[in-house]
Amino acid sequence: MPEGNGRGAFFLCTMGGMAGGLGRAMKAVLSRKGYRLLGRKDFIMPGNYGRKSTSEEKDRPIIARMREEADAFARAL
């Protein structure tokens, strides 16, 4: 990752249920590289652990909610 030199940055995390502390770690990395954190957002997506097949019926509302949240996040930036 190049030096940020004070430029703004944001990051997104997609997860099935838990981000595992990624937000804190990424904030530290961006800060060390000289970026200003403009925002971050964790998005819940359909899980992928132990799935043998997908269920569009179950996944559709999860994905729709993520799209709404992503739109709101982008507008807030």
N, C-alpha and C positions, 0 to 999 in steps of 0.2 A: 504494500500500500504506500503510495507516495506521501510525502509530507503535506499536511493540510494547510499550513501557513494561515490559520485563522478562518479558513473557509468553513461554511456550514455543511453538515452531513446529517442524514437520518438513516435509520435501519429498521428493517422489518424482520420478524421471526414468525415462521409458520410452525405450528405444533399440533400434536394430537391431543394434548392435555396439559403438558408442563414444558416450560421453556428451559428448565434446568439451570437457572442463573445466568443465562446468556446475556441478558440485558446489562447487568452490572459489568460483566467482562468486556462486552463491546464498548460500553461507555468509557472504560479505562483505556482500551486500545485506541479509540478515537482521540481521547484527550492526550495520550502520549504522543500521538502522531501530529498533534496540533490542529485538530478539527474542533469546531464548536458543534455540540449536539443540538440539533434543531428539534428532534423528536425521535421517538421509537414506539413501536407498536407490536404486540404479540397477537397473532391471528390464530384462532382455533380452526383447524381443518380436520377433515376425516382422518381417523387414525390409520396407520399402515402396519402396525405390529400384529402379527398373527392372523392377518386377513388372508383368506384363501380366495375370496372373490369380493367384488365391490357391490354395493347396494346403492344404485342411483337414487332410489326413493328415500333412503336414509341420509345420503350425502347431500342431496340437493338443498335442503334448508340450511345446512351448515355452511355450504359454499355461498349461498345467497346472503346469509348474515355476514360472512367475511367480506363479501363485495361491498355491502353497505358500510361496514366499518372502515374498509380501505378508502372508500370515497370520502367519508367524513374526516378521516385522518389526513388525506391529501388536501382537502379544503382548509383544514385547520393550520396546515403548514404555511 
